Structure formats: C-alpha cells, structure tokens
Amino acid sequence: MTIWYTEETWGSSGARHAGNKAREDVSAILSSLAERPLEVVKTFDGKSAIEKSISHYRRFKQWKNSLSVVSKGDIVVFQLPLISHTVFSPLILNYCQANSIKTVALIHDVEALRMKSANYLPMQLKCEEISFLKQCDCVICHNESMKQELVKKFDLNKDKCIVLGLFDYLIPDDLAPNNDQFGLGKPIVIAGNLSAQKAGYLYTGPLPFEANLYGVNFDEKNTDPNMHYHGSFLPDELPRAIKGSFGLVWDGDSRDGCSGDYGDYLRINNPHKASLYLACGLPIIVWSESALATFVTGLGVGFVVDSLDDVTHRIDMLEYAATSKMYSNARALSKRLRSGSFLKAAIDEAEFQITRKANCIG
C-alpha cells in the first residue's frame, strides 16, 4: 500500500497557491511519507458558460490523468477545499472507487460550515463538498466538535472521521523563534488577516490591552494607541518577528464573544494562527466557547476568556508557577508542531483504518 498526496497549483508556472502555509506544510510532511505528489494545475474558468464548462471538464481530465499512476489499494490524500475545483469533483471519487483506490480527505476548511449565512455560496458547491466528504474512505477533521458537526449536518459516518488535533507548523531550523522574546508584561500578539471583515473587533473601539499586530489588510487609519502594527511577513519569517506574551485567537465583530460567520466558525475550527503561536512556544488565549478551549485547558498551553475585557484581569491573576508551566507546555508542544507529528499520527490512523477495513472485507 502506497500513500500519494495531491499538490494543486495555479496557472502554467506551477507556483503554489498564494503562499498558503497550511497546505504547503501538509505537502512537506506528506512528502516524507508518500510516493510523490499528484500534481494538478488550476486553469481559469473563462467568462462564458461554455468556457467555464470546458475549463471544469479539463480539470477533471487532469485529475484522471494524475490518478492514472496510482495502483489498486493505494491511498490518495486530498486537501479540501480543492484548489482545482470542478463541478465534476464527485466523479474524481467515482474514478477512485472504480479502480479500488482508497481516499482520504484532509479538511482545511468546509465552506458550507464556515459561511453559513453567505448567500453567495452556491448550493452546487455545498452539495459537492458534502458528496466528496461522504465518498472518501476517511476524513481528517480539525477536532471533535467539527467531527460531530460533520456527522450531524452531513450525515457522515463517525467511524471514518479522524481528529487531527492541531495543524502542524513547520519552521526552518535557522528561523526557529527565540523564546526569550516572550514573557509577561509584553503586549498580546494578534496575527493573521486583520481586515474589518475577519477581525472586526479591532475596529469597535480601543482594545483593553496592548497588542502587537502582524498581518495583512490592517486599516492603518485605526489610531488605537494600544495597537502596534508591525506589518506583514512571509509565513516562515513571521515566527522570528513576533514578540509578546500570549497569542490571541479571536475572530468576528465583537470583543464580548466571537460573532458572525468567522466568529461562530471558531466553535468547530482550529485556526492556523493557533499553530503559529504555539510553534513559537507562545501560550494562547482563546474564546471560552471555541473548539480550541478544551484543547488549551487540557494541555495547559494558555487560558480561555468569555470577553476580551477579561484578558488583563486573567493575566494579572496568574501566579508565577502557573505561568511558567504554560510556557513550558507551549515549548513542548512547539517541538511536536514543528516536526509534523499531528498530521503523521492522523495519516497513520487513516492507513490503519483502511487496512483493517480491507482485511475485514477480504
């Protein structure tokens, strides 16, 4: 049994899509476990209905050509959502099933769950997502909350869902962060997409604590004296740039709980910024109703709050021993994240499940 993985790119240059750190890290980790990538290049849809149909069919043909080297009983890992999306996506799984190729869906995001109130998300895309997930032999999802949601909303078989736990975050050895730059008394770190749409809480009034901001789409007209914007960095360079005491994982319009589609998504989502902070050895602060809350308290790598107004009080109440333990636990978790251990364990579990099922059938 050989493991393969999909590596999708944009355009004829073969450049990776938008420097997506999470996808690139998955590819890098799987490259140590798999035969080689199955490459598919996304082409532009065109403007007319005929051009779009042709483009979608060409992508499907690309998928078939790429999968033609995979043997019976081998495993293919798909990263979802597919970059090389096609309305014929379910037929990709039909092809795999017809040729006895086993399939694993690794979820980065599920648009049908993330954008619940979005009127612009086509019903066809939602149906394709659901169909793809239901057809795969195994589904690697973020956490137990996402697993329950997939079972409830999409009627997925719970036995084929594997919990990842946390996305790994690979950092080159020469760019590994210096833990001396962290500590109490320093600002909170806020990284990621800082737009008003994604992080609206940054624009609803002064933050109740000092924060160092790193990322794109920050409106520099924001004159909050508690915010210190340091610009954006390449994903591999960011860990050496950030400085602070704790990393904040918070989305939505409100600081009194996470709201809107992005905020509500935290109930089932493991944001990649959490992996960034922890890979740096930085403890994190998360919303008490987020899926990460149980993970953070269970491993002792930070604390939870109901509101951002509670952050300063919680930090002031921390005793030295508790704080020291949080940093120690975060550093230990950092080693696991930087070595790809979470994904490797999930792939091992997927391979075990598929093998066991094949033996039972045989």
N, C-alpha and C positions, 0 to 999 in steps of 0.2 A: 504493500500500500504506500503510494507516494503522495505527498502533500504539494499542491500547487496553490498559487495565490494570484489574484488579479491585480494588475497595475494599470490604471487608466490615466490617460494624458490628454491634453488639449492640443489640437492643431497638428500640423505636419512637423513641427520642430521637436515634438516629443517632450517638451518641458512639462514638469509636474505641475498639477493644477494649483495655481495661486499660492504656492509655498505652503500647502496645508500640512502643518506639523504632525497632527494626529495620524493622518493617512501615511505620511512618509515614514513615521516611526513604526507603524504596523508593517509596512512593506519591508523595512530594515530588519525587524525582528523575525518576520516570516522567512526572510531570505536565508536565515541560518537554519531553518527547519525544513524548507521546501526545496523542490527540484529547481524551479526557476519561475519567474513571473510570466503570466499570460497577459500580454500587452494588447490593449485596445485603445485606439485614438479616437477621441470625440470629434466629430465634424459638425459644422454649424448647420442649423435646421433649414436655413433659407427663409424666404418670405411667403411664398405662395403655399397653398395646401399641398400641391403636387410635389414641390421641392421638399417640404417637410416630410412627407410620406417617403420619398426616395431616401432622404437622409436617415430616417429611422430604420428603414429596411437595410441600408448599407451597414449601419451599426450592428444590426442583428447578424448580418453575414460575417462581420468582423468577429463577433463573439463566437460564431460557429467555427470559423477558421482557426481562431485561437485555441478553442477547446478540442480541436481535432487531434492534438498530440497527447491528450490525456487518455490513459488506459482505463479499462474496466476495473472498478473497485477503488480507483484513486480518489482523493479528496481535493475539492477546489474550494478555496476560501474567497468569498465575495465581500467587498466592503460596501456597505449601504449608507446613504443613497448611492446608486450607481452614478458616476460622472457621465459615462457614455449611456445615458438613459435612452431607452427606446420603447415605443408603445408595444413592441414585441418582446419585452422583458420576460413575461411568463414563458414564452417559447424557449428561452435560454434554458430554463429549468426543465422544460419538457425534453429538450435535447439531451440534457444530462441524465435524466431518468431513463430515457430510451437506450442510452449507452452505458447504463449501470455506473455512472459517475456520481460519487457522493458529494454533497454540497453543504457548506457552512456559511451562514450569513452573519457577518460581524457588523453590528449596528454602531454607526457613529451618531446618526440622528434618524428619527422616524417623523417625517413631515406631517403625517396625519395626526400624530400626537403632539407635536411641537406647536403647530399653527392651528389650533382648534377653532379659533374664531375667524380665521382668514378666509374671506370669500373668494380670494384669487387662487386658492389651491385647487386645481382641477380634480373633480371626482374620479376621473380616469386614473390620475396619478395615485390617489389614495387606494383605489382598487388594485393597482399594480403592486404597490408596496405590500398590501395585505396578502395578495396572491403569492408574491415572491417569498415572503416570510413563511407562509404556510406550506409551500412546496419544498423548502430546504430541509435537509435531514437534521441539522442542528442550527440553533440561533444563539449567538453570543450577545447578550444584552448587558446593560450597564450595571444593574443592581436588582435586588429582589423586588423593589417597587415597580420597576419597569417590567420585570417578568410578569408580575401579577396583572399589570395593565395590558400587556400583550395577550395574556390568556383571557382576560375579561372582555376586552374590546375587539380583538381579532380572532378569538376562539382558537388560539394556538395551543398545541399540546404542551402542557407544562413540563413534561419529561424530556422534551428536546431542547428546552431553554437552559442555557448555561450562563451563570452570572460572572461577569468579568471582575467586578470589584472596584477597579480603577484603571484608567488609561495609563499606560507607561509613558514616560517622558525621557527620551534619550538625550544625553548631553555629552559632547566630546570631552575626553579627559582634560584637554588643555583649556576647556572653557568651564570646567566644573566650578560652581559657586564657592565663594569664601564665606563660611558660616560666621566669621567674625563681624560681618557687616549687618547681622541681625541682632535684635535684642530689645528688651523692654525700654520704653521711653522714646523709641523711634516711631515714625509715622506708620500707619497701616498701609499695606500695599494693595493697590487696585490695578489689575492688568486686564487686557483684552480689548474688546470692542467697546469704546467709550461713547458711542453715539447716544443721542437722546431717545432713540427708539429702543435700544438694547439696555441702556443703563440710565433710564430717565431719572432715577433717584438722585443723580449727580446734579440735576438742574432744578430741583424743587426747593432749594434754599441751602443755607450753609450746612456743611457736614458737622456733626457733633464731635469730630475728632480730626486730627491732622492725617493727611493721606498723601502718599506718593503715587502718582498715576503714570502708567505706561501703556501705550496702545494707540490704536488708530481712531479717527473720527471724533476726537475730542474737540468741542467747541471752545476755542481759546478766548472767546468773549466772556466766558464764565470767570468772574472775578472773585470767587470764594477764596478768602485768604487761607483757608485750611487745606486747599488743594494745591499740590505742587506737581505740575505736569512736566514729565521728563522726556516726552517724545515716544516714538515707536522704534522697535528694534527687530532684527531678524530673530526667529524663534530660538536658534542655537546661541545667539549672543545675549538674549534677554536675561538669562539667569545670572550673568556676571554684572548686569546693570542694576538690577533691582536691589533696593535697600529698604529695610523696615523691620517691623516687629512681628506682625501677623499678616497673612494674606486673606483678603476678603472675597468670598464667593457670594455675590448678590446680584440679582437682575430685576428689572421691572421699574415701574414708575414711582414706587413708594419706598420710603425708608422704614415704614411701620409694617414690615412684612413684604414679601415679594409678590408682585401683582402683574396682571396682564399675561399674554401668552408666554413671554420669555420667563417671567417670574414663576408662573404656575408650572412651567416645564421642569423647574428645579425639583418638583415633587418626585420626578421619576428619572431625572437626568444626572449624569456625572460630568459637570463641566470640565473642559480640558484645562482651564486655569487652575483648578484644584490640584491637578497633577503637576503643573508648573511650580506652584508654590511649594508643594511637598517634595518635589525633586530637588529643590533648592535647600531643603531642610528647614523650611519655614512653616510653623504651625498655621492652621487656618481657622477662620471664623465663618460659620455658615448659618443659614436660616434654620430655625428650630423645626420647621415643617418640611424641610428639603430631604431628599433621599439620602444625601450625604450625612445628615445629622447622626444617624445610628452608627455609620462608619467612623465618624470623627470621635464620638464619645467612646465607642467600643475600643478603638486603638489608642485613645488618649493623645490625639495629634492636633488638638485645638479645642474650641468650645462653640456652643450654639447660642443664638440670641433670637428673641422674638422681633426685636426692632433695633435699628442702628443706634437709637438713642440709648440702648443698654450697653453698648460696646465699652465705653470708657469706664463705666462702673464695674463691669465684669473684669476688666484688666486691673483696675485698682484693687479688687478683692482677691486677686491671685496671690497665693503665697509663693515664696521662692522655690520651695521643693516641688510644688505642682508645676510651676513654670518651667523649671529645669527638666522635669520629666517630659513635658510636652515637647521641648526642643530635642531631647534625647530620642524620643519616639519618632519624631519627624525625620531626624537624621537617619535612623534605622530604616524607615520606610523609603527614604530617598534612595538608598542603595538598591532596593528592590525595583523601584520605578526606573532607575537609570540602567538596569540590567535587563529590562523587559520581562520580568518574572510573572507579572499578572497575565499577560497575553499567552506566554508559553504554557502556563498552567491551564488556561482555558482551552487552548488547542489540544493539549494532552487529554483533557476531559472529553472534548469533542471526538477525538480519534478513538478513545476508549468506548464511548457510547456507540459510535458507528460500527466498530469491530464487534462489540458484543451483540448488537442487533443483527449483523450479518451472520454471526455464528449461530444465533438462535434460529434464524430463517433457514440457514443451511442444514 
